[in-house]
């Protein structure tokens, strides 16, 4: 269904059964998380159905309606409450509209970032740490030491399940000064090229 279909907004009225704002937020987050699936997973339908005490068909329609609403906001790059309010029809439940507008305004920046990141099909570096280490040779003839850099990378794997956050792997790398110089030179060229591309109108 298209995001602005009246059937979508009618399906959103099921949220009036929600017990709290936190539950509405959780349902919106869940709808966004499973948004990459071709259809709403059966497990998600069951969870929503149980949470709101509604039929599975209503749970599925609600999740699809939330997905369509969030997608519309992301595609149109809506971020402020005034622009989001214009999506809803004039006769939509006022209190529910205010609640959804508030949830969307608060969470759209995070969802936009996640949506962009999910377009990347390779593992992503989420954090790193480093320290300098001194290695000493055990050779009895001559004692030689070399300074190295120990680099720890935290890499998040490619998502395999739409309803699960992929695990983060830790990779430890030892770099000599020469190797580090070469890597930094290459990273500097990459930075310059990215800056050049970003500066183009």
C-alpha positions in Angstrom: 0.0 0.0 0.0 1.1 3.6 -0.6 2.1 5.6 2.5 -0.9 8.0 2.0 -3.5 5.3 1.5 -6.5 5.8 3.7 -6.4 2.1 4.6 -2.9 2.7 6.2 -4.2 5.5 8.4 -7.2 3.5 9.4 -4.9 0.6 10.4 -3.0 3.1 12.6 -6.0 3.5 14.8 -5.2 0.1 16.3 -2.5 2.0 18.3 -5.3 3.4 20.4 -5.2 0.1 22.2 -1.6 0.7 23.3 -1.2 0.9 27.0 1.5 3.7 27.0 3.7 5.9 24.8 6.6 3.5 25.4 4.6 0.7 23.8 3.9 2.9 20.8 7.6 3.7 20.5 8.4 0.0 20.7 5.9 -0.8 18.0 7.3 1.9 15.7 10.9 0.7 16.4 9.9 -2.9 15.6 8.2 -1.8 12.4 11.3 0.0 11.3 13.6 -2.9 12.2 11.7 -5.4 10.1 11.2 -2.9 7.3 13.8 -4.6 5.1 11.9 -7.8 4.9 9.7 -8.5 1.9 6.8 -9.1 4.3 6.2 -8.7 8.0 7.7 -11.8 9.8 5.2 -14.1 11.4 7.0 -13.7 14.7 6.5 -9.9 14.6 2.9 -10.4 13.8 2.5 -12.7 16.7 4.2 -10.3 19.1 2.2 -7.3 18.0 -1.0 -9.3 18.1 -0.3 -10.4 21.7 0.8 -6.9 22.9 -2.3 -5.2 21.7 -4.8 -8.1 22.0 -5.8 -7.9 18.3 -6.2 -10.3 15.5 -3.0 -11.2 13.5 -4.4 -9.6 10.4 -4.8 -6.3 12.3 -1.3 -6.6 13.7 0.1 -7.2 10.2 -1.8 -4.2 8.8 -0.6 -2.0 11.7 3.0 -2.9 11.2 2.8 -2.3 7.4 1.1 1.0 8.1 3.8 2.1 10.5 6.5 1.0 8.0 4.8 3.1 5.2 4.5 6.1 7.5 8.2 5.9 8.6 9.3 5.3 5.0 7.3 8.4 3.8 9.1 10.6 6.4 12.5 9.2 5.4 12.0 9.6 1.7 10.7 13.1 2.0 13.4 14.0 4.6 10.8 15.2 7.1 12.2 16.0 10.5 10.1 18.7 12.2 6.6 18.2 13.7 4.9 20.7 11.4 5.9 18.9 8.2 5.1 15.5 9.6 1.6 16.6 10.7 0.7 17.4 7.0 1.0 13.7 6.2 -2.1 12.8 8.2 -5.6 13.4 6.9 -7.7 16.1 8.6 -10.1 13.6 10.3 -7.3 11.5 11.8 -7.6 11.0 15.6 -6.0 14.1 17.1 -4.4 12.7 20.2 -3.0 9.7 18.3 -1.6 12.0 15.6 0.1 14.2 18.2 1.6 11.1 19.8 2.9 9.7 16.5 4.3 13.1 15.4 6.2 13.3 18.7 7.6 9.8 18.3 8.6 10.3 14.7 10.2 13.7 15.4 12.3 12.2 18.2 13.4 9.0 16.4 13.6 9.9 12.7 17.3 11.1 12.9 18.3 7.7 14.4 16.3 5.8 11.9 17.7 7.8 9.0 21.2 7.0 10.1 20.4 3.3 10.4 18.7 3.3 7.0 21.8 4.8 5.4 24.1 2.4 7.2 21.9 -0.6 6.2 22.5 0.2 2.5 26.1 -0.8 3.0 26.6 -4.5 2.3 30.0 -4.8 4.0 31.0 -5.0 7.6 31.4 -1.6 9.3 34.0 -0.4 11.8 32.1 0.9 14.8 35.1 1.7 17.1 38.9 1.3 17.5 41.6 1.6 20.0 45.4 1.6 19.9 48.6 1.5 22.0 52.3 1.6 21.3 54.3 -1.5 22.2 58.0 -2.1 22.5 59.2 -5.5 21.2 62.6 -6.8 22.4 64.5 -9.5 20.6 65.4 -12.6 22.7 68.5 -13.1 20.6 71.5 -13.8 23.0 74.0 -12.2 20.6 72.3 -8.8 20.2 69.4 -7.3 22.0 67.3 -5.3 19.5 64.0 -3.5 20.2 61.3 -2.3 17.8 58.4 -0.1 18.4 55.1 -1.3 17.0 51.5 -0.1 17.1 48.8 -2.5 18.3 45.5 -1.6 16.7 42.2 -3.0 17.9 39.2 -2.7 15.5 35.6 -3.4 16.5 33.7 -4.5 13.3 30.0 -5.0 13.1 29.0 -7.8 10.8 26.5 -7.6 7.9 22.9 -8.1 9.2 21.6 -11.6 8.4 18.3 -11.3 10.2 16.0 -8.2 10.0 15.0 -8.5 13.6 18.5 -9.0 15.1 21.4 -6.6 15.6 24.5 -8.3 14.1 27.4 -9.1 16.5 30.5 -7.0 16.8 33.9 -8.8 16.1 37.2 -7.6 17.6 40.2 -7.7 15.3 43.7 -7.0 16.7 46.4 -5.9 14.2 50.1 -5.2 14.8 51.7 -2.5 12.7 55.3 -1.6 12.3 56.3 2.1 11.9 56.8 1.6 8.2 53.5 -0.1 7.7 51.7 2.5 9.8 53.3 5.3 7.7 52.1 3.6 4.5 48.6 3.2 5.9 48.4 6.8 7.1 49.5 8.1 3.7 46.8 6.0 2.0 44.2 7.2 4.5 45.2 10.8 3.9 44.7 10.4 0.2 41.3 8.8 0.8 40.3 11.7 3.1 41.4 14.3 0.4 39.4 12.5 -2.3 36.3 12.3 -0.1 36.6 16.0 0.7 36.9 16.7 -3.0 33.8 14.8 -3.9 31.8 16.3 -1.0 32.8 19.8 -2.2 31.4 19.3 -5.7 28.0 21.0 -6.2 
